[in-house]
Amino acid sequence: MARKALIVNADGYGFTYGNNEGIRTCLKAGFVKSVSINANFPASEEAVRLREWPGISTGIHFNLSVGRPLTAPGRIPHLVGEDGHFLGRGLARRLILGQIPSGEIRTELRAQASHLQQLGVRLSHWDGHQNKHLIPGFFLAACDVAREFGIVCLRSPRRHLFSASKGGPVSRAVHLATHPGRALRYGAAAALGRYARRRAFRSADRLLCPGILDEEWKDDLGFWESLLANLPDGVNEIYCHPGIPDETLRQNSTYVEGRERELQVLSRGELLLTAAANAGVSVISFWEI
């Protein structure tokens, strides 16, 4: 493995057809080499098109919060509302209070993984829509299901705070002192990461988390250039959300127009790959860790 490596993972393939088109554009450009797929939306059927890029890693974006489940609602009554849709913002509270049986969670996660496998997707890694997988009840069930389906990697729970404007890492202690609400979440994520390692899951050395620190975000070319120039040693991971906004996205997400701006930057693959090479960074997939 190279001294510095970066996995750029595009979240939300299968969420909408516009997302799919945007992510495929990024795959053609070559800088994005990993994708996470939402399985419970009709656009997930286009996962078969990812075979055009055999070198990428394709993971599952486990989702218990948005849209309709793949399981009949009557089998998972604590995960859905009266309309048969997932609970949206109500999911986290019910998970934290232990109001959702783990059997129901496993049933729906199995249905999502099975759907993608039936489409011929070889699953390399798992993560979660809206990062809800970091809630312990969700995480533990997802670990069990991932093991059942032979999924060997997961998104790193180890967060590394990066600031493009400061040109590198930011003190975790200083950041948490000014954002105390995040301390509990980061501590819980670290504990879950240790549990996952005991279960023999592999992950990157760290997950780069820049958006909470800078006004600049992943839709800014300067951010990516700064990130590559200041990347820590080891295997790093960052997720992104390139896409083309459509009605399905507007109905189901609060992050809409920014996806098109991310697409405009991440489709400049030759420029970004050159910047990576100049910085001594290898751009890799999950299969390479």
Secondary structure as UniProt FT lines:
FT   STRAND          4..13
FT   TURN            14..15
FT   HELIX           17..29
FT   STRAND          34..37
FT   HELIX           42..52
FT   TURN            54..55
FT   STRAND          57..62
FT   HELIX           73..75
FT   HELIX           77..79
FT   TURN            82..83
FT   TURN            88..89
FT   HELIX           90..96
FT   TURN            97..98
FT   HELIX           102..118
FT   TURN            119..120
FT   STRAND          123..128
FT   HELIX           129..134
FT   HELIX           136..148
FT   TURN            149..150
FT   STRAND          153..154
FT   STRAND          159..163
FT   TURN            164..167
FT   STRAND          168..169
FT   HELIX           172..178
FT   HELIX           181..198
FT   TURN            199..200
FT   STRAND          206..209
FT   TURN            211..213
FT   TURN            218..219
FT   HELIX           221..229
FT   STRAND          234..240
FT   HELIX           247..252
FT   HELIX           257..266
FT   HELIX           269..278
FT   TURN            279..280
FT   STRAND          281..284
FT   HELIX           286..288
//
